[in-house]
Amino acid sequence: MQIVLNGRPCEVAGASLDGVLEELGYQKAKVATAVNGGFVARGLRAETRLRDGDRVEVIAPMQGG
């Protein structure tokens, strides 16, 4: 399936947001996620189904200041 990940086209096999994050190596990372502009809480990622063309944002928190 083709999605847009952080503004770039990306081919993925997973059907859920959780599965795609694992596929892309984010399973251990503490990140915030959004699909098509809507925030997706960690507890809802497994049940959040992705469709071809969905826009997914994965954002890692920054430290410092």
C-alpha positions in Angstrom: 0.0 0.0 0.0 1.2 3.5 -0.8 1.0 6.1 2.0 2.6 9.5 2.5 4.9 9.4 5.5 6.1 12.7 6.9 5.5 14.3 3.5 7.2 11.5 1.4 5.7 8.6 -0.5 6.3 5.3 1.2 5.3 1.7 0.3 4.2 -0.4 3.3 2.7 -3.8 3.9 1.0 -3.2 7.2 -2.7 -2.4 7.4 -2.8 -0.8 10.8 -0.9 2.2 12.1 0.7 0.1 14.8 1.8 -2.5 12.1 3.3 0.2 9.9 5.2 1.8 12.8 6.7 -1.7 13.6 7.5 -2.3 10.0 9.4 1.0 9.7 11.4 0.5 13.0 9.4 2.8 15.3 8.1 0.1 17.7 10.5 1.1 20.5 10.5 4.8 19.9 8.4 7.3 21.8 6.6 9.2 19.1 3.4 11.1 18.4 1.4 10.0 15.4 -1.3 11.5 13.2 -3.2 10.2 10.3 -4.7 12.6 7.7 -4.2 15.5 10.2 -5.8 13.8 13.2 -3.8 12.9 16.3 -3.8 9.1 17.0 -3.1 8.1 20.7 -0.7 5.2 21.3 -3.6 3.1 22.6 -5.6 3.5 19.3 -2.8 2.7 16.9 -3.5 -1.0 16.6 -7.2 -0.4 15.7 -6.4 2.5 13.3 -6.6 1.1 9.8 -4.7 2.8 7.0 -5.8 3.1 3.4 -3.9 3.7 0.2 -3.0 7.4 0.0 -3.3 8.2 3.8 -1.0 10.9 5.1 0.9 9.6 8.2 3.0 11.9 10.4 5.4 10.4 13.0 7.0 13.0 15.3 9.7 12.4 17.9 9.8 14.8 20.8 12.8 17.1 21.0 14.7 17.7 24.2 16.6 20.7 25.3 15.8 24.3 25.0 
